[in-house]
Amino acid sequence: MQAARIYYIEIPAPDIEKADKFYHSILYIKVENINETLNVIKAQGGEVLLSKEEIGGGYGFSATFKDPNGNHLGLWCEN
């Protein structure tokens, strides 16, 4: 599995609840294999919120997880 690196992201958000709702629905990380990545996330202290599911219309698959700091992020892959 090839690792992707995110070095730094900062998003000013005076209304945290509004920002959480918005970014929770749009932030996705492209991976080669969602199930392998979810296993790594769990091993590193993350929590799977939504297991791999088909998006439909040929748009691939997605899953959602919470990192150890409570941030919700999504995974995406083609197959």
N, C-alpha and C positions, 0 to 999 in steps of 0.2 A: 504494500500500500504506500503510495507516494504521499508524503506529508505536505500540507499547505501551511504557510506561516503568515500569521497576522501579527504585525509588530505593535501597532498602536491605532486605536480608534477613539476619538473623543467627539461626543455629540452633545452640545449644550441643550439642556432640556429643563426649562423653568417649571413645566408641568410634567412631572415624572409619570403619572398615571396615563396621560395622553400619549407621551413618548413611548411608554412600554407597549401600549395597545397598537400603536402605529408600527414600530420597528419589529415587534413580535411577528407581525404578519408579512413583513417584506425581507428580513435579513436571512439569506440562505447561503450556505457554503457548498460549492460544488465538490463532490467527492467521487471516487471511482466505485466504491462499494459501501452502501449505507450500513448494512448489517455489521461489517467489520469495523467501521468507524464508530457505530453505537457501542460495540464491545469495548473499544479503546476508551470511549467517553466514560462508560460505567467503571472501568478499571481505574480511571484517573479521578474518580469522585464525582462525576457528573450524573445526571438523572435523565432517563429517557421519558419524555412527556407524551410523544406520539410516535409509535413505531412506523416502520416503512410502509407507505401506502401509495398506490398509484394516483397520480394527479388526474389522469384522463386525457383524452384527445391526443394521445401520443406525446405528451409533454414531460414524460419521465415519472420519477418517484420522489417523494419527500419524507422527511421525518423531523421531529422537533425535540430539542433537548434543553436542559437547564445546566449551566456550568456550575462549578462549586461556589461561585459568588452570587448565584441566583439569576444570572442573565439568561434569557431565553433566546435560542438561536435555532435556525433551521438548516437541514442538510438537503441537498438536491443531487440527483444523479440521473443519467439518461436511461439506465436499465437496471 
